[in-house]
């Protein structure tokens, strides 16, 4: 967690020194969404070892149920957290989406072992679909109104998600290195690139603004601890295997997804609130992620 925060700090310094910002950040955001992120999604299924086939459907099932529930939360809860309609979209996005690809993968691998990274990748298929459909609708909302753009269903990240499902479903585990290695290398650019953008966006805010508000802290509490706990308790009665339940819960406990800032940049939305939420939640996750992990393992 401290290593990831260090990259954000580098982005902050780069923004202050004018190496980043403005049009550069927007172009880098487009590069991440259209090229490096799809490569990251595909590379998660090109490690040569696929998950146990008996867990694929339970993982997809619990992920689907999770995001159906979180969609309802993202629509209803922001109206209780904030009185400003312009806050509904960023708060809803923050409540619904955690930083699965950038922080979730290494955390899951560190706690449950390397094999679990592939299970997290399967969970991330539904997350990816939701980010670029429901998440885009939330970001594009104006005064509480959401706008659905059908073309997001055939965006590069979604196409990559479809291909990842095919790779896993067909058990394709012998992709040549001449394909998998470049895809993995390009995908590896996603994490530092996205974190640098977060830091650069932070550099345009005052310190007082970055410290957040009541809305930011209440949303962060739900994002990092309350929602994962509620989801764990609810789904524990549905008969899911403990490993599936634990990994899904830990994924939900991640800080706000950096895609929120990236999508706001891409669609010309104000990044102030979503950047505050991303920064504060990432800062507090240094404490809450080990706490959630201890509760699961205990």
KOLVO-725387 format. One record per residue (C-alpha): x, y, z; residue number from 0; residue in one letter. Coordinates in Angstrom, 2 decimals. Layout:
<rs>
[r [X, Y, Z], NUM, 'A']
...
</rs>
This chain:
<rs>
[r [0.00, 0.00, 0.00], 0, 'X']
[r [2.82, 2.40, 0.82], 1, 'X']
[r [4.51, 1.56, -2.49], 2, 'X']
[r [1.34, 2.44, -4.40], 3, 'X']
[r [1.01, 5.69, -2.46], 4, 'X']
[r [4.61, 6.50, -3.39], 5, 'X']
[r [3.65, 6.39, -7.10], 6, 'X']
[r [0.73, 8.75, -6.41], 7, 'X']
[r [3.18, 11.14, -4.75], 8, 'X']
[r [5.43, 11.01, -7.83], 9, 'X']
[r [2.40, 11.94, -9.95], 10, 'X']
[r [1.64, 14.80, -7.57], 11, 'X']
[r [5.18, 16.15, -7.89], 12, 'X']
[r [5.08, 15.70, -11.68], 13, 'X']
[r [1.85, 17.69, -11.79], 14, 'X']
[r [3.30, 20.47, -9.66], 15, 'X']
[r [6.36, 20.65, -11.95], 16, 'X']
[r [4.13, 20.70, -15.07], 17, 'X']
[r [5.39, 17.38, -16.42], 18, 'X']
[r [1.77, 16.23, -16.18], 19, 'X']
[r [-1.65, 17.87, -16.27], 20, 'X']
[r [-4.21, 19.18, -18.73], 21, 'X']
[r [-4.15, 17.63, -22.19], 22, 'X']
[r [-1.35, 15.22, -21.25], 23, 'X']
[r [-3.48, 13.67, -18.50], 24, 'X']
[r [-6.46, 13.34, -20.83], 25, 'X']
[r [-4.37, 11.63, -23.50], 26, 'X']
[r [-2.77, 9.32, -20.95], 27, 'X']
[r [-6.24, 8.48, -19.61], 28, 'X']
[r [-7.38, 7.50, -23.11], 29, 'X']
[r [-4.24, 5.38, -23.57], 30, 'X']
[r [-4.93, 3.53, -20.31], 31, 'X']
[r [-8.62, 2.92, -21.03], 32, 'X']
[r [-8.23, 1.92, -24.68], 33, 'X']
[r [-4.89, 0.07, -24.71], 34, 'X']
[r [-3.15, -0.72, -21.43], 35, 'X']
[r [-6.27, -1.63, -19.41], 36, 'X']
[r [-7.52, -4.15, -22.01], 37, 'X']
[r [-4.02, -5.64, -22.05], 38, 'X']
[r [-4.09, -5.93, -18.24], 39, 'X']
[r [-7.44, -7.74, -18.38], 40, 'X']
[r [-6.17, -10.19, -20.99], 41, 'X']
[r [-2.84, -10.76, -19.24], 42, 'X']
[r [-4.67, -11.92, -16.11], 43, 'X']
[r [-5.74, -15.03, -18.06], 44, 'X']
[r [-2.38, -15.64, -19.74], 45, 'X']
[r [-0.35, -16.88, -16.79], 46, 'X']
[r [-0.35, -20.50, -17.96], 47, 'X']
[r [-2.44, -21.70, -14.98], 48, 'X']
[r [-6.21, -21.33, -15.02], 49, 'X']
[r [-8.45, -21.42, -11.94], 50, 'X']
[r [-10.18, -24.63, -10.90], 51, 'X']
[r [-13.12, -25.01, -13.26], 52, 'X']
[r [-15.51, -25.83, -10.39], 53, 'X']
[r [-14.99, -22.31, -8.95], 54, 'X']
[r [-15.55, -20.37, -12.17], 55, 'X']
[r [-19.36, -20.31, -12.00], 56, 'X']
[r [-19.51, -19.61, -8.23], 57, 'X']
[r [-17.06, -16.73, -8.70], 58, 'X']
[r [-19.06, -15.25, -11.57], 59, 'X']
[r [-22.27, -15.82, -9.63], 60, 'X']
[r [-21.18, -14.10, -6.43], 61, 'X']
[r [-19.66, -11.24, -8.41], 62, 'X']
[r [-22.87, -10.75, -10.39], 63, 'X']
[r [-24.97, -10.72, -7.21], 64, 'X']
[r [-22.51, -8.33, -5.58], 65, 'X']
[r [-22.72, -5.74, -8.34], 66, 'X']
[r [-26.49, -6.01, -8.63], 67, 'X']
[r [-26.60, -5.14, -4.91], 68, 'X']
[r [-23.98, -2.40, -5.27], 69, 'X']
[r [-25.88, -0.87, -8.22], 70, 'X']
[r [-28.89, -0.43, -5.94], 71, 'X']
[r [-26.61, 1.01, -3.23], 72, 'X']
[r [-24.98, 3.42, -5.73], 73, 'X']
[r [-28.39, 4.75, -6.73], 74, 'X']
[r [-29.97, 5.02, -3.26], 75, 'X']
[r [-27.25, 5.70, -0.66], 76, 'X']
[r [-25.71, 8.87, -2.21], 77, 'X']
[r [-29.03, 10.63, -1.69], 78, 'X']
[r [-28.66, 10.03, 2.04], 79, 'X']
[r [-24.97, 10.93, 2.19], 80, 'X']
[r [-25.17, 14.24, 0.27], 81, 'X']
[r [-27.82, 16.85, -0.41], 82, 'X']
[r [-26.14, 17.99, -3.64], 83, 'X']
[r [-27.42, 16.24, -6.75], 84, 'X']
[r [-24.08, 16.83, -8.50], 85, 'X']
[r [-22.44, 14.61, -5.86], 86, 'X']
[r [-24.64, 11.60, -6.59], 87, 'X']
[r [-22.59, 10.32, -9.52], 88, 'X']
[r [-19.10, 10.50, -7.92], 89, 'X']
[r [-20.36, 9.17, -4.57], 90, 'X']
[r [-22.28, 6.36, -6.28], 91, 'X']
[r [-19.21, 5.43, -8.31], 92, 'X']
[r [-17.05, 5.44, -5.18], 93, 'X']
[r [-19.48, 3.23, -3.29], 94, 'X']
[r [-19.77, 0.75, -6.14], 95, 'X']
[r [-16.24, 0.36, -7.46], 96, 'X']
[r [-13.05, -0.57, -5.66], 97, 'X']
[r [-9.55, -0.57, -7.07], 98, 'X']
[r [-9.59, -4.23, -8.16], 99, 'X']
[r [-7.03, -4.31, -10.95], 100, 'X']
[r [-4.48, -1.93, -9.49], 101, 'X']
[r [-4.53, -2.82, -5.78], 102, 'X']
[r [-6.84, -5.83, -5.50], 103, 'X']
[r [-4.68, -8.27, -7.46], 104, 'X']
[r [-1.45, -7.86, -5.45], 105, 'X']
[r [-3.36, -7.80, -2.12], 106, 'X']
[r [-5.30, -10.99, -2.92], 107, 'X']
[r [-2.11, -12.69, -4.07], 108, 'X']
[r [-0.25, -11.68, -0.91], 109, 'X']
[r [-3.02, -12.96, 1.40], 110, 'X']
[r [-4.45, -16.01, -0.39], 111, 'X']
[r [-1.51, -17.05, -2.59], 112, 'X']
[r [-0.59, -16.55, -6.26], 113, 'X']
[r [-3.33, -18.86, -7.54], 114, 'X']
[r [-5.94, -16.58, -6.01], 115, 'X']
[r [-4.94, -13.79, -8.40], 116, 'X']
[r [-6.66, -15.74, -11.17], 117, 'X']
[r [-9.82, -16.02, -9.09], 118, 'X']
[r [-9.71, -12.25, -8.56], 119, 'X']
[r [-9.37, -11.85, -12.33], 120, 'X']
[r [-12.61, -13.79, -12.84], 121, 'X']
[r [-14.37, -11.60, -10.28], 122, 'X']
[r [-12.99, -8.61, -12.16], 123, 'X']
[r [-14.81, -9.62, -15.36], 124, 'X']
[r [-18.15, -8.52, -13.88], 125, 'X']
[r [-16.47, -5.50, -12.27], 126, 'X']
[r [-15.07, -4.43, -15.64], 127, 'X']
[r [-18.47, -4.79, -17.29], 128, 'X']
[r [-20.06, -2.71, -14.51], 129, 'X']
[r [-17.37, 0.02, -14.58], 130, 'X']
[r [-17.83, 0.73, -18.27], 131, 'X']
[r [-21.64, 0.49, -18.21], 132, 'X']
[r [-23.12, 1.51, -14.85], 133, 'X']
[r [-19.94, 3.42, -13.90], 134, 'X']
[r [-20.01, 5.40, -17.14], 135, 'X']
[r [-23.70, 6.16, -16.57], 136, 'X']
[r [-22.90, 7.51, -13.09], 137, 'X']
[r [-20.02, 9.66, -14.34], 138, 'X']
[r [-22.13, 11.06, -17.18], 139, 'X']
[r [-25.08, 11.82, -14.93], 140, 'X']
[r [-26.17, 15.44, -14.74], 141, 'X']
[r [-28.07, 16.60, -11.66], 142, 'X']
[r [-28.83, 13.05, -10.64], 143, 'X']
[r [-29.80, 11.89, -14.15], 144, 'X']
[r [-27.85, 9.01, -15.68], 145, 'X']
[r [-27.21, 8.56, -19.39], 146, 'X']
[r [-26.61, 5.13, -20.94], 147, 'X']
[r [-24.24, 5.00, -23.90], 148, 'X']
[r [-24.57, 1.64, -25.72], 149, 'X']
[r [-21.14, 1.97, -27.34], 150, 'X']
[r [-19.47, 1.23, -23.98], 151, 'X']
[r [-20.59, -2.38, -24.50], 152, 'X']
[r [-18.07, -2.65, -27.34], 153, 'X']
[r [-15.35, -0.49, -25.81], 154, 'X']
[r [-11.80, -1.93, -25.76], 155, 'X']
[r [-11.98, -2.94, -22.06], 156, 'X']
[r [-15.28, -4.75, -22.66], 157, 'X']
[r [-13.92, -6.56, -25.72], 158, 'X']
[r [-10.94, -7.63, -23.61], 159, 'X']
[r [-13.33, -8.87, -20.89], 160, 'X']
[r [-15.27, -10.93, -23.45], 161, 'X']
[r [-12.03, -12.48, -24.73], 162, 'X']
[r [-10.92, -13.22, -21.16], 163, 'X']
[r [-14.16, -15.11, -20.53], 164, 'X']
[r [-13.56, -17.18, -23.68], 165, 'X']
[r [-9.98, -17.97, -22.62], 166, 'X']
[r [-11.11, -19.13, -19.18], 167, 'X']
[r [-14.21, -21.00, -20.40], 168, 'X']
[r [-12.32, -22.88, -23.10], 169, 'X']
[r [-9.35, -23.59, -20.85], 170, 'X']
[r [-6.82, -22.00, -23.18], 171, 'X']
[r [-3.57, -22.19, -21.20], 172, 'X']
[r [-0.95, -22.40, -23.93], 173, 'X']
[r [-0.88, -18.90, -25.42], 174, 'X']
[r [2.55, -18.38, -27.05], 175, 'X']
[r [5.02, -16.08, -25.32], 176, 'X']
[r [5.25, -13.94, -28.46], 177, 'X']
[r [1.63, -12.92, -27.69], 178, 'X']
[r [1.37, -13.16, -23.90], 179, 'X']
[r [4.62, -11.36, -23.06], 180, 'X']
[r [3.90, -8.13, -25.01], 181, 'X']
[r [0.32, -8.12, -23.71], 182, 'X']
[r [1.57, -8.49, -20.14], 183, 'X']
[r [4.20, -5.80, -20.55], 184, 'X']
[r [1.68, -3.33, -21.95], 185, 'X']
[r [-0.81, -4.26, -19.23], 186, 'X']
[r [1.83, -3.59, -16.57], 187, 'X']
[r [1.79, 0.08, -17.61], 188, 'X']
[r [-1.79, 0.44, -16.32], 189, 'X']
[r [-1.05, 0.53, -12.60], 190, 'X']
[r [1.69, 3.20, -12.55], 191, 'X']
[r [-0.04, 5.19, -15.28], 192, 'X']
[r [-3.35, 5.35, -13.43], 193, 'X']
[r [-1.70, 6.18, -10.10], 194, 'X']
[r [0.37, 8.94, -11.72], 195, 'X']
[r [-2.85, 10.46, -13.09], 196, 'X']
[r [-4.39, 10.40, -9.60], 197, 'X']
[r [-1.33, 12.19, -8.22], 198, 'X']
[r [-1.37, 14.73, -11.03], 199, 'X']
[r [-5.08, 15.45, -10.44], 200, 'X']
[r [-4.35, 15.92, -6.73], 201, 'X']
[r [-1.67, 18.49, -7.55], 202, 'X']
[r [-4.36, 20.83, -8.89], 203, 'X']
[r [-6.26, 20.80, -5.58], 204, 'X']
[r [-5.58, 22.77, -2.42], 205, 'X']
[r [-4.48, 20.86, 0.69], 206, 'X']
[r [-7.73, 21.84, 2.38], 207, 'X']
[r [-9.72, 20.37, -0.51], 208, 'X']
[r [-7.70, 17.13, -0.47], 209, 'X']
[r [-8.48, 16.63, 3.21], 210, 'X']
[r [-12.06, 16.04, 2.17], 211, 'X']
[r [-15.42, 16.74, 3.75], 212, 'X']
[r [-18.12, 14.92, 5.69], 213, 'X']
[r [-19.38, 13.42, 2.43], 214, 'X']
[r [-15.91, 12.08, 1.63], 215, 'X']
[r [-15.39, 10.47, 5.04], 216, 'X']
[r [-18.86, 8.92, 5.26], 217, 'X']
[r [-18.49, 7.50, 1.74], 218, 'X']
[r [-15.02, 6.18, 2.60], 219, 'X']
[r [-16.36, 4.40, 5.70], 220, 'X']
[r [-18.97, 2.61, 3.61], 221, 'X']
[r [-16.49, 1.85, 0.81], 222, 'X']
[r [-13.72, 0.36, 2.95], 223, 'X']
[r [-15.51, -1.38, 5.80], 224, 'X']
[r [-19.31, -1.22, 6.10], 225, 'X']
[r [-20.24, -2.47, 2.60], 226, 'X']
[r [-17.70, -5.38, 2.64], 227, 'X']
[r [-19.01, -6.43, 6.07], 228, 'X']
[r [-22.65, -6.25, 4.96], 229, 'X']
[r [-21.93, -8.20, 1.77], 230, 'X']
[r [-19.99, -10.87, 3.67], 231, 'X']
[r [-22.81, -11.40, 6.17], 232, 'X']
[r [-25.54, -11.47, 3.50], 233, 'X']
[r [-23.74, -13.84, 1.15], 234, 'X']
[r [-22.56, -16.16, 3.92], 235, 'X']
[r [-26.14, -17.47, 4.04], 236, 'X']
[r [-26.18, -18.36, 0.33], 237, 'X']
[r [-23.87, -21.37, 0.57], 238, 'X']
[r [-20.82, -20.01, -1.28], 239, 'X']
[r [-17.50, -21.73, -0.59], 240, 'X']
[r [-15.49, -19.79, 2.01], 241, 'X']
[r [-12.58, -19.07, -0.36], 242, 'X']
[r [-14.98, -17.59, -2.92], 243, 'X']
[r [-16.73, -15.53, -0.24], 244, 'X']
[r [-13.45, -14.32, 1.30], 245, 'X']
[r [-11.84, -13.22, -1.97], 246, 'X']
[r [-15.01, -11.44, -3.09], 247, 'X']
[r [-15.25, -9.62, 0.26], 248, 'X']
[r [-11.61, -8.54, 0.15], 249, 'X']
[r [-12.04, -7.26, -3.41], 250, 'X']
[r [-15.02, -5.14, -2.28], 251, 'X']
[r [-12.87, -3.69, 0.53], 252, 'X']
[r [-10.47, -1.99, -1.88], 253, 'X']
[r [-10.24, 1.85, -2.01], 254, 'X']
[r [-12.10, 3.83, -4.68], 255, 'X']
[r [-11.21, 2.77, -8.21], 256, 'X']
[r [-8.87, 5.09, -10.07], 257, 'X']
[r [-11.10, 4.66, -13.12], 258, 'X']
[r [-13.42, 7.24, -11.54], 259, 'X']
[r [-10.91, 10.03, -12.11], 260, 'X']
[r [-9.92, 8.65, -15.51], 261, 'X']
[r [-13.55, 8.49, -16.72], 262, 'X']
[r [-14.25, 12.00, -15.40], 263, 'X']
[r [-11.28, 13.28, -17.39], 264, 'X']
[r [-12.39, 11.44, -20.49], 265, 'X']
[r [-15.95, 12.77, -20.36], 266, 'X']
[r [-15.04, 16.29, -19.25], 267, 'X']
[r [-16.46, 16.05, -15.71], 268, 'X']
[r [-15.13, 17.81, -12.61], 269, 'X']
[r [-12.59, 15.51, -10.92], 270, 'X']
[r [-12.48, 17.26, -7.51], 271, 'X']
[r [-14.83, 15.06, -5.47], 272, 'X']
[r [-13.83, 11.73, -7.05], 273, 'X']
[r [-10.15, 12.60, -6.58], 274, 'X']
[r [-10.75, 13.42, -2.91], 275, 'X']
[r [-12.60, 10.12, -2.47], 276, 'X']
[r [-9.82, 8.19, -4.19], 277, 'X']
[r [-7.08, 9.85, -2.15], 278, 'X']
[r [-8.75, 9.57, 1.27], 279, 'X']
[r [-9.94, 5.98, 0.72], 280, 'X']
[r [-6.49, 4.89, -0.50], 281, 'X']
[r [-4.89, 6.54, 2.54], 282, 'X']
[r [-7.21, 4.84, 5.05], 283, 'X']
[r [-7.07, 1.49, 3.24], 284, 'X']
[r [-3.52, 1.08, 4.58], 285, 'X']
[r [-5.26, 0.34, 7.90], 286, 'X']
[r [-8.62, -1.12, 6.84], 287, 'X']
[r [-7.40, -3.74, 4.34], 288, 'X']
[r [-5.23, -5.56, 6.94], 289, 'X']
[r [-8.16, -5.30, 9.37], 290, 'X']
[r [-10.64, -6.84, 6.91], 291, 'X']
[r [-8.11, -9.55, 5.99], 292, 'X']
[r [-7.63, -10.40, 9.66], 293, 'X']
[r [-11.39, -10.68, 10.16], 294, 'X']
[r [-11.66, -13.05, 7.18], 295, 'X']
[r [-8.72, -15.22, 8.19], 296, 'X']
[r [-9.66, -15.20, 11.87], 297, 'X']
</rs>
